[in-house]
Amino acid sequence: MQSEFLRVIDQVSKEKGIDRALVIETIEEAMKSAAKKTHGADINVEAKFDTVTGEIELHKIQTVVEEIENPAIEIDLASARAQFDPECQVGDELLTKLDPPDSRIAAQAAKQNIVQKVREHERAMIYSEYKQHEGTIQSGVVMRFEKRNLIVQLRPNVDAILPEREQIPRERYRQGDRIRALVLRVDENARGPQIVLSRTNPALVTKLFEQEVPEVYEGIVEIKDVVREPGGRAKIAVVSNDSDVDPVGACVGMRGSRVQAVVQELRGERIDIVPWTPDETEFVCRALSPAKVSRIVIDEADHSMEVIVPDDQLSLAIGRKGQNVRLAGKLTRWKLDVHSDSEYERWQRESRLSLRRVEGLSDLRAELLLADGYKSAGELASSKPEDIGEVLECTPEEAQPLIDAARIADRLERREKIVHRITSAVSEAAEAVLARAAAAVAEEAAAAAALEGTEAAPMEGVEAAPEGAQAAPDAPAAEPATEGTEAGEA
């Protein structure tokens, strides 16, 4: 038995990579459990393993008391002095050597404890290892599918899960396919560590560029931010910490080799590389690439920008289903509203007309208000005199009459709009009535024409009687003439 314990300790320590002291502790716990099965479950047992001889010494521990309440773990003072130590006192612990338990029971208990300890140790090692790998890219093999989730084997006995929400849309895998994904997080639960992977996280793009672009890995080129719509398009903002290194060129590579490697890994997802700049308006213009920007109107209070582009660039700036402007807004963290030059000019004309209706407001002051973002008399009417005074460089007392006049102009403008809407609605209703009436007349005319055509058409196979011929009085009705028979032959 002793040599068997030494052999088991050495074997488990080498094969499982577990500390020898932990295996010895496991065997001691197993021997305690076996001794309790042999001598009683209530006793207090101490086990000590000798690493030289391979022997295990078992002792029963009893506490010296004046009155015994639990005979399994207590002994009275008189018995303790008579049997063990004449000088013992109350509270002392006495050890009684126990015979080793049955070898079969001990071996079975040791095996169960060692298996349990090994499993717990492996789980702890896996958790500790992959907890340090959070945010890194790991490669594995698709093993099976569980409710649209992928179970990926990272290495033997180490599985990870790729949830459905972390999978790229329209990306399909089969059992046995290799997959690369980002270690999103590592959770610890009763069944062991759970490694959660992701293919949709923006950090995956960053890590892929670190692998493909040495300048990014070394920190010469810094990726400021990444936004993406997985499977569709991504935008990354890059900046160089070395004036001699072009950040966009470094990420693109020779003939696009570096960025194409990332695109292939993401199954064709388009990637726009945007040079970062602290100038927010310039950054917005770059983020909307490949579209060209004509002008930008900033609203600091609403943290938004109106981006004006040429008419032929509008669809390019917005992108398919608004994807380009949506990603640009996420990248720059500004609310972007894209319009064409023609729309902007039309709004400018309408704004000028609205402001010029304010009595006492000169054209110059109207232009100043328009340049500051006031688009109508209504906006001027709802402003504070102090704010208007700052724009027009006048006192609040001088600005108040303009605000009062703007309220009057705004009311008139609203009335005109109401009248215009009513007039338009009446016109549309009248046009609809006339259209229905015309359609009804046309239907009646068509029906009448069809009816007249039916009455005028002769019966098939009957020829018309000669002009001037009269039917004989009281003659019976002639039967239909056969083919080749004339109406006059009876």
C-alpha positions in Angstrom: 0.0 0.0 0.0 2.8 2.4 0.9 4.7 1.9 -2.4 1.3 2.2 -4.2 0.7 5.6 -2.7 4.2 6.8 -3.7 3.6 5.6 -7.3 0.2 7.3 -7.5 1.7 10.6 -6.1 4.5 10.7 -8.7 2.3 9.7 -11.6 -0.5 12.2 -10.9 2.1 15.0 -10.2 3.8 14.5 -13.6 0.8 13.8 -15.8 -1.6 16.4 -14.5 1.0 19.0 -13.5 -0.3 19.2 -10.0 1.9 20.1 -7.0 3.1 17.0 -5.1 2.0 18.6 -1.8 -1.6 18.9 -3.1 -1.7 15.2 -4.0 -0.4 14.2 -0.6 -3.0 16.4 1.0 -5.6 14.7 -1.1 -4.4 11.2 0.0 -4.5 12.3 3.7 -8.1 13.5 3.3 -8.9 10.1 1.6 -7.4 8.2 4.5 -9.4 10.3 7.0 -12.6 9.5 5.1 -11.7 5.7 5.0 -10.9 5.7 8.7 -14.3 7.3 9.6 -16.0 4.6 7.5 -14.2 1.9 9.6 -14.2 3.4 13.1 -17.2 5.7 13.1 -18.3 8.9 11.3 -18.3 11.0 14.4 -14.7 10.6 15.5 -12.0 13.2 14.9 -9.2 11.8 12.9 -5.7 13.1 12.0 -3.7 11.6 9.1 0.0 12.2 8.5 1.8 10.9 5.4 5.5 10.1 5.5 7.0 11.2 2.2 10.1 9.0 2.8 8.6 5.6 3.8 5.2 6.2 2.2 3.4 5.3 5.4 0.3 7.0 6.7 -0.2 7.3 10.4 -3.8 7.7 11.7 -4.7 9.0 15.1 -7.9 9.5 16.9 -8.2 12.9 18.6 -10.1 13.2 21.9 -10.4 16.3 24.1 -10.1 16.0 27.9 -13.3 17.3 29.6 -14.8 17.0 33.1 -18.2 15.7 31.9 -18.5 13.8 28.6 -21.2 14.9 26.2 -19.9 13.3 23.0 -17.9 10.1 23.7 -16.6 9.9 20.1 -14.5 13.1 20.5 -14.3 13.5 24.3 -12.7 11.7 27.3 -13.1 12.4 31.0 -10.2 13.6 33.1 -9.9 10.5 35.3 -9.8 8.1 32.3 -7.3 10.3 30.5 -4.9 10.3 33.4 -5.3 6.6 34.0 -4.9 5.5 30.4 -2.7 8.2 28.8 -1.0 11.0 30.8 -1.2 11.4 34.5 -0.4 15.1 34.2 -3.0 16.0 31.5 -5.5 18.7 32.2 -9.0 19.7 31.0 -8.8 21.0 27.4 -5.8 18.9 26.4 -6.1 16.8 23.2 -5.0 13.2 23.3 -4.0 11.1 20.3 -4.8 7.4 20.0 -3.2 5.5 17.1 -5.7 3.8 14.9 -5.2 0.7 12.8 -5.1 1.4 9.0 -8.4 0.8 7.3 -9.1 -1.9 4.8 -6.8 -1.3 1.8 -9.6 -1.7 -0.7 -11.8 1.0 1.0 -8.8 3.3 1.4 -7.8 2.9 -2.2 -11.3 3.6 -3.4 -11.6 6.7 -1.2 -8.2 7.9 -2.3 -9.1 7.5 -6.0 -12.3 9.4 -5.6 -10.6 12.3 -3.8 -7.7 12.4 -6.2 -10.1 12.5 -9.2 -12.1 15.3 -7.6 -9.0 17.3 -6.7 -7.6 16.9 -10.2 -10.8 18.1 -11.8 -11.0 21.1 -9.5 -7.3 21.9 -10.1 -7.7 21.7 -13.9 -10.7 24.0 -13.8 -8.8 26.5 -11.7 -5.9 26.3 -14.1 -8.1 26.8 -17.2 -9.9 29.8 -15.5 -6.6 31.4 -14.5 -5.0 30.9 -17.9 -7.9 32.2 -20.1 -8.8 34.9 -17.7 -5.4 36.4 -18.6 -6.3 36.0 -22.3 -9.5 38.1 -22.2 -9.4 40.5 -25.1 -7.1 38.3 -27.2 -7.8 36.2 -30.4 -8.0 32.5 -30.0 -8.3 29.8 -32.6 -10.4 26.6 -32.3 -12.5 24.0 -34.0 -16.3 24.0 -34.2 -17.4 20.9 -32.3 -21.2 21.1 -32.2 -24.3 23.4 -32.1 -26.5 24.1 -29.1 -29.6 26.2 -29.8 -27.8 28.3 -32.5 -24.8 28.7 -30.2 -21.4 27.3 -31.4 -19.3 25.1 -29.1 -15.7 25.7 -30.0 -12.8 23.5 -28.8 -9.8 25.7 -28.1 -7.7 22.7 -27.1 -8.3 19.2 -25.8 -10.7 19.4 -22.7 -11.1 23.1 -23.1 -14.4 24.3 -24.8 -15.7 27.8 -25.4 -19.1 29.1 -26.5 -19.8 31.5 -29.3 -23.3 32.8 -28.6 -25.7 33.6 -31.4 -25.6 37.3 -30.6 -21.8 37.3 -31.0 -21.9 35.7 -34.4 -21.6 37.7 -37.6 -25.0 37.7 -39.5 -25.1 35.4 -42.5 -21.9 33.7 -41.4 -22.2 29.9 -41.4 -20.0 27.2 -40.0 -20.0 23.4 -40.2 -18.7 20.9 -37.7 -14.9 20.6 -37.9 -14.4 24.2 -39.4 -11.6 26.3 -37.8 -12.6 29.6 -36.4 -10.9 32.6 -34.9 -12.7 34.7 -32.3 -12.1 37.2 -29.5 -12.2 36.0 -25.9 -14.9 38.3 -24.7 -15.0 37.2 -21.1 -14.3 34.2 -18.8 -17.0 33.3 -16.2 -16.6 30.9 -13.3 -19.6 28.8 -12.3 -20.3 25.5 -10.6 -19.7 23.5 -13.8 -16.3 25.1 -14.4 -15.0 28.1 -16.3 -17.1 29.3 -19.2 -15.2 31.0 -22.0 -17.4 33.3 -24.1 -16.2 34.2 -27.6 -17.2 37.0 -29.9 -16.9 37.7 -33.7 -18.9 41.0 -33.6 -17.0 43.0 -31.0 -15.1 46.0 -32.4 -12.0 44.9 -30.4 -11.7 42.0 -32.8 -10.9 44.4 -35.6 -8.2 46.1 -33.4 -6.6 42.8 -32.6 -6.6 41.6 -36.2 -4.8 44.8 -37.2 -2.3 44.3 -34.4 -1.5 40.9 -35.9 -1.3 42.1 -39.5 0.3 45.6 -39.0 3.7 45.7 -37.2 3.4 49.5 -36.7 0.1 49.0 -34.8 1.6 46.2 -32.6 4.6 48.3 -31.8 2.5 51.4 -31.0 3.8 53.6 -33.8 0.3 53.7 -35.3 -2.5 54.0 -32.8 -6.1 52.9 -33.4 -8.2 55.5 -31.7 -11.6 53.9 -32.2 -13.4 51.2 -34.1 -17.1 51.1 -35.0 -18.7 48.4 -37.1 -21.8 46.8 -38.3 -20.7 43.2 -38.3 -20.8 41.6 -41.7 -21.4 44.9 -43.5 -19.0 47.7 -42.9 -16.5 49.0 -40.3 -14.6 52.3 -39.8 -11.4 52.7 -37.8 -9.7 56.0 -36.8 -5.9 55.8 -36.8 -3.2 58.2 -35.9 0.6 58.0 -36.2 3.0 58.8 -33.3 5.8 59.2 -35.9 5.6 62.0 -38.4 7.5 59.8 -40.9 4.9 57.0 -40.9 1.6 57.4 -42.7 -1.1 55.6 -40.5 -3.5 54.9 -43.4 -0.7 53.5 -45.7 0.7 51.4 -42.9 -2.7 49.8 -42.2 -3.5 49.3 -45.9 -0.1 47.8 -46.8 1.5 47.1 -50.1 -1.3 46.8 -52.7 -3.8 46.5 -49.8 -2.3 43.3 -48.6 -2.7 44.0 -44.9 -6.2 45.3 -44.9 -7.3 42.6 -47.3 -6.1 40.0 -44.8 -8.4 41.5 -42.1 -11.3 41.7 -44.6 -10.9 38.0 -45.5 -10.9 37.0 -41.8 -14.1 39.0 -41.4 -15.7 37.3 -44.5 -15.8 40.4 -46.8 -16.7 43.1 -44.3 -15.7 46.5 -45.8 -13.2 48.5 -43.7 -12.8 52.3 -44.0 -9.5 53.6 -42.5 -9.9 57.2 -41.4 -7.0 59.4 -40.3 -7.8 60.8 -36.9 -7.5 64.5 -36.1 -8.4 66.6 -33.0 -10.3 69.1 -35.3 -13.8 67.7 -35.0 -15.2 69.2 -38.2 -12.3 67.9 -40.2 -12.6 64.5 -38.5 -16.3 64.4 -39.6 -15.4 65.2 -43.2 -12.8 62.4 -43.1 -15.2 60.0 -41.5 -17.8 60.5 -44.3 -15.3 59.4 -46.9 -15.5 58.6 -49.8 -18.1 61.4 -50.0 -16.9 65.1 -50.3 -18.3 67.7 -47.9 -19.2 71.2 -49.0 -19.8 72.8 -45.6 -20.8 71.9 -42.0 -23.2 73.8 -39.7 -22.5 73.0 -36.0 -25.1 73.1 -33.2 -23.1 72.9 -30.0 -26.2 72.9 -27.8 -27.6 69.7 -29.5 -24.1 68.3 -30.2 -25.1 67.9 -33.8 -23.8 68.8 -37.2 -25.6 69.5 -40.5 -23.3 68.2 -43.2 -23.9 69.7 -46.7 -22.6 67.7 -49.6 -22.9 68.2 -53.4 -26.1 66.8 -55.0 -24.2 64.0 -56.7 -22.5 63.0 -53.4 -25.6 62.7 -51.3 -26.3 59.0 -51.8 -22.5 58.3 -51.3 -22.4 60.2 -48.1 -25.5 58.5 -46.7 -24.5 55.0 -47.9 -26.6 51.9 -48.3 -29.6 52.1 -45.9 -27.8 55.0 -44.1 -24.8 52.9 -43.1 -22.1 55.3 -44.0 -23.5 58.3 -42.1 -24.5 56.1 -39.2 -21.0 54.7 -38.7 -19.5 58.1 -39.2 -21.7 59.5 -36.4 -20.7 56.7 -34.1 -17.0 57.2 -34.9 -17.0 60.9 -34.3 -19.6 60.8 -31.5 -21.6 63.6 -33.2 -25.2 63.5 -34.4 -24.9 64.0 -38.1 -27.6 65.1 -40.5 -26.6 65.0 -44.2 -28.3 67.2 -46.8 -27.6 68.2 -50.4 -26.5 71.6 -51.6 -29.9 72.2 -53.3 -31.8 71.4 -50.2 -29.6 73.6 -48.1 -30.0 76.5 -50.5 -33.7 76.1 -50.5 -33.8 76.2 -46.7 -31.6 79.2 -46.7 -34.0 81.1 -49.0 -36.9 80.1 -46.8 -35.1 81.2 -43.7 -34.2 84.6 -45.2 -37.7 85.2 -46.3 -39.0 84.3 -42.8 -36.5 86.5 -41.0 -37.0 89.5 -43.4 -40.7 89.5 -42.5 -39.7 90.7 -39.0 -40.4 94.4 -38.9 -37.4 96.5 -38.0 -34.9 93.7 -38.9 -32.4 94.9 -41.5 -30.9 92.6 -44.1 -27.5 92.7 -42.5 -28.9 91.7 -39.1 -31.0 89.0 -40.7 -27.8 87.6 -42.3 -26.1 87.7 -38.9 -28.9 85.8 -37.3 -29.0 83.3 -40.1 -25.2 82.7 -39.8 -25.7 82.1 -36.0 -28.2 79.4 -36.7 -31.6 81.2 -36.5 -33.7 79.7 -39.3 -37.1 81.4 -38.9 -39.0 84.2 -37.2 -40.3 81.6 -34.8 -36.8 80.7 -33.5 -36.1 84.5 -33.1 -39.4 84.9 -31.2 -38.5 82.2 -28.7 -35.0 83.5 -28.0 -33.9 85.6 -25.0 -33.0 89.3 -25.5 -29.5 88.7 -24.1 -28.7 86.0 -26.7 -30.0 88.2 -29.5 -28.0 91.1 -28.2 -24.8 89.1 -28.3 -25.4 88.2 -31.9 -26.4 91.6 -33.1 -24.0 93.5 -30.8 -26.8 95.5 -29.1 -28.3 95.8 -25.7 -31.2 93.5 -24.6 -33.5 96.5 -24.5 -32.8 97.1 -28.2 -33.3 93.4 -29.0 -36.6 93.1 -27.3 -38.6 95.0 -30.0 -37.2 92.7 -32.6 -38.4 89.7 -30.6 -41.8 91.2 -30.3 -42.0 91.9 -34.0 -40.8 88.3 -34.6 -43.7 86.9 -32.6 -46.1 88.9 -34.8 -44.4 87.7 -38.0 -44.4 84.1 -36.7 -48.2 84.2 -36.1 -48.8 85.6 -39.6 -46.5 82.9 -41.1 -48.4 80.2 -39.2 -51.7 81.5 -40.4 -50.5 81.6 -44.0 -49.3 78.0 -43.7 -52.7 77.0 -42.3 -54.5 78.7 -45.2 -52.1 77.2 -47.7 -52.7 73.7 -46.2 -56.4 74.2 -46.3 -56.3 75.5 -49.9 -54.1 72.6 -51.0 -56.4 70.1 -49.3 -59.5 71.7 -51.0 -57.7 71.7 -54.4 -56.7 68.0 -54.0 -60.3 67.1 -53.0 -61.7 69.0 -56.0 -59.3 67.3 -58.3 -60.2 64.0 -56.9 -64.0 64.7 -57.4 -63.4 65.9 -60.9 -61.3 62.8 -61.7 -64.0 60.5 -60.3 -66.7 62.4 -62.3 -64.7 62.2 -65.5 -64.1 58.5 -64.9 -67.9 57.9 -64.4 -68.7 59.8 -67.6 -66.1 57.8 -69.5 -67.6 54.6 -68.2 -71.1 55.6 -69.2 -70.0 56.6 -72.7 -68.2 53.3 -73.1 -71.2 51.4 -71.9 -73.5 53.3 -74.3 -71.2 52.7 -77.2 -71.0 49.0 -76.5 -74.8 48.8 -76.3 -75.3 50.6 -79.6 -72.8 48.4 -81.3 -74.6 45.3 -80.1 -78.0 46.5 -81.5 -76.5 47.5 -84.9 -74.7 44.2 -85.6 -76.7 41.7 -87.8 -77.3 38.2 -86.6 -74.8 35.7 -87.7 -75.8 33.9 -91.0 -78.7 36.4 -91.8 -78.4 38.8 -94.6 -80.3 42.1 -94.7 -83.5 42.3 -96.8 -83.4 44.3 -100.0 -84.5 47.9 -99.6 -88.3 48.3 -100.1 -89.1 44.6 -99.5 -92.1 44.1 -97.1 -93.1 41.0 -95.2 -96.4 39.3 -96.1 -99.2 40.2 -93.8 -100.2 37.5 -91.3 -97.3 35.4 -92.6 -95.7 33.2 -90.0 -92.3 34.2 -88.8 -89.6 33.0 -91.2 -87.2 30.5 -89.9 -83.5 31.4 -89.8 -82.1 31.1 -93.3 -79.6 28.4 -94.0 -76.2 29.3 -95.4 -76.6 30.4 -99.1 -80.3 31.2 -98.8 -81.4 34.7 -99.4 -83.9 36.5 -97.3 -86.4 36.9 -100.3 -86.6 33.1 -101.0 -89.5 31.7 -98.9 
